[in-house]
């Protein structure tokens, strides 16, 4: 019985790893998003990162893989957005966020909550730094700072 359980866990880890690696591979450069799409994208990212955090806490590793499959192309689109604007500091922060997503993915493959939570914390810290540097309040929401 125990051997069967470890084989299932190994198969599960391999399957999750393949899913996460496919997500990372498809996270190649994307077309830039528009400024009008940027705000709604940020809202969607916030929700998916929240889902990812819940999936880590519940050890729902396949669901975490699906979250990352959504997040990688979103961040690649964001990277192209900032690159198109020539905002190097935002490009670098977006690349740091993508590195945090990879960190979360590797922890998910290993099915390790602690490192996955650390990856979420790193992602949130990068996002916070970017928001502080490149956005400002605008009525009920936010807008990109002038010059960013």
C-alpha positions as CSV (number, residue, x, y, z in Angstrom):
1,X,0.0,0.0,0.0
2,X,2.8,2.4,0.9
3,X,4.6,1.8,-2.3
4,X,1.5,2.5,-4.3
5,X,1.1,5.8,-2.5
6,X,4.6,6.9,-3.2
7,X,4.2,5.9,-6.9
8,X,1.0,8.0,-7.1
9,X,2.8,10.9,-5.4
10,X,5.7,10.6,-7.9
11,X,3.3,10.4,-10.8
12,X,1.4,13.4,-9.5
13,X,4.6,15.4,-9.0
14,X,5.8,14.6,-12.6
15,X,2.4,15.6,-14.0
16,X,2.4,18.8,-12.1
17,X,5.9,19.5,-13.1
18,X,5.0,19.0,-16.8
19,X,2.1,21.4,-16.5
20,X,4.1,24.1,-14.7
21,X,7.0,23.8,-17.2
22,X,4.5,24.0,-20.1
23,X,3.2,27.2,-18.5
24,X,6.6,28.6,-18.2
25,X,7.5,27.7,-21.7
26,X,4.4,29.4,-23.1
27,X,5.3,32.4,-21.1
28,X,7.5,33.6,-23.9
29,X,7.3,37.2,-25.0
30,X,3.7,38.4,-25.5
31,X,2.2,41.3,-27.4
32,X,2.0,44.3,-25.2
33,X,-1.3,45.1,-23.6
34,X,-2.9,48.5,-24.0
35,X,-3.1,51.1,-21.2
36,X,-6.9,50.5,-21.2
37,X,-6.3,46.8,-20.6
38,X,-3.8,47.4,-17.8
39,X,-6.2,48.2,-14.9
40,X,-8.4,45.2,-15.6
41,X,-5.3,43.0,-15.9
42,X,-4.1,44.1,-12.5
43,X,-7.5,43.2,-11.0
44,X,-7.4,39.8,-12.6
45,X,-3.8,39.2,-11.4
46,X,-4.7,40.1,-7.9
47,X,-7.6,37.6,-7.9
48,X,-5.5,34.8,-9.4
49,X,-2.6,35.4,-6.9
50,X,-5.2,35.2,-4.1
51,X,-6.4,31.9,-5.6
52,X,-2.8,30.6,-5.8
53,X,-2.2,31.4,-2.2
54,X,-5.3,29.5,-1.2
55,X,-4.3,26.6,-3.4
56,X,-0.8,26.5,-1.7
57,X,-2.4,26.5,1.7
58,X,-4.7,23.7,0.8
59,X,-2.0,21.8,-1.1
60,X,-4.1,21.8,-4.3
61,X,-1.0,21.6,-6.5
62,X,-2.7,21.0,-9.8
63,X,-4.9,24.1,-9.2
64,X,-1.7,26.1,-8.5
65,X,-0.3,24.9,-11.8
66,X,-3.5,26.3,-13.5
67,X,-3.1,29.6,-11.7
68,X,0.5,29.8,-12.9
69,X,-0.5,28.9,-16.4
70,X,-2.7,32.1,-16.4
71,X,-0.2,34.3,-14.6
72,X,2.9,33.7,-16.8
73,X,1.4,35.1,-20.0
74,X,-0.2,38.0,-18.1
75,X,3.1,39.0,-16.7
76,X,4.8,38.6,-20.1
77,X,2.2,40.9,-21.6
78,X,2.9,43.4,-18.8
79,X,6.6,43.1,-19.5
80,X,6.0,43.9,-23.2
81,X,3.8,46.9,-22.1
82,X,6.5,48.4,-20.0
83,X,9.2,47.6,-22.6
84,X,7.1,49.4,-25.2
85,X,7.0,52.5,-23.0
86,X,10.7,52.3,-22.4
87,X,10.3,52.1,-18.6
88,X,13.3,49.9,-17.7
89,X,12.7,49.9,-14.0
90,X,9.2,48.5,-14.5
91,X,10.5,45.9,-17.0
92,X,13.1,44.8,-14.4
93,X,10.4,44.6,-11.7
94,X,8.1,42.6,-14.0
95,X,11.0,40.2,-14.7
96,X,11.5,39.9,-10.9
97,X,7.8,39.0,-10.7
98,X,8.3,36.3,-13.3
99,X,11.2,34.9,-11.4
100,X,8.9,34.8,-8.3
101,X,6.4,32.9,-10.4
102,X,9.1,30.4,-11.3
103,X,10.0,30.1,-7.6
104,X,6.3,29.3,-6.8
105,X,6.2,26.8,-9.7
106,X,9.3,24.9,-8.5
107,X,7.9,24.8,-5.0
108,X,4.6,23.5,-6.5
109,X,6.5,20.8,-8.4
110,X,8.1,19.7,-5.1
111,X,4.8,20.1,-3.3
112,X,6.4,22.3,-0.6
113,X,4.2,24.8,1.1
114,X,6.9,26.8,2.8
115,X,8.9,27.7,-0.3
116,X,5.7,28.2,-2.3
117,X,4.5,30.7,0.4
118,X,7.9,32.4,0.3
119,X,7.5,32.7,-3.5
120,X,4.1,34.4,-3.0
121,X,5.6,36.8,-0.5
122,X,8.4,37.6,-3.0
123,X,5.8,38.2,-5.7
124,X,3.7,40.5,-3.5
125,X,6.8,42.4,-2.5
126,X,7.8,42.9,-6.2
127,X,4.3,44.0,-7.1
128,X,4.2,46.4,-4.2
129,X,7.5,48.0,-5.3
130,X,6.2,48.4,-8.9
131,X,2.9,49.9,-7.7
132,X,4.7,52.4,-5.5
133,X,7.0,53.4,-8.3
134,X,4.6,53.5,-11.2
135,X,1.1,54.1,-10.2
136,X,-0.9,56.7,-8.3
137,X,-4.4,57.1,-6.9
138,X,-7.0,58.3,-9.4
139,X,-10.5,58.7,-7.9
140,X,-11.8,55.2,-7.0
141,X,-8.8,53.4,-8.5
142,X,-5.3,53.9,-9.8
143,X,-3.6,55.1,-12.9
144,X,-0.1,54.9,-14.3
145,X,2.1,57.8,-13.1
146,X,3.0,60.4,-15.7
147,X,6.5,59.6,-17.0
148,X,6.2,55.9,-16.3
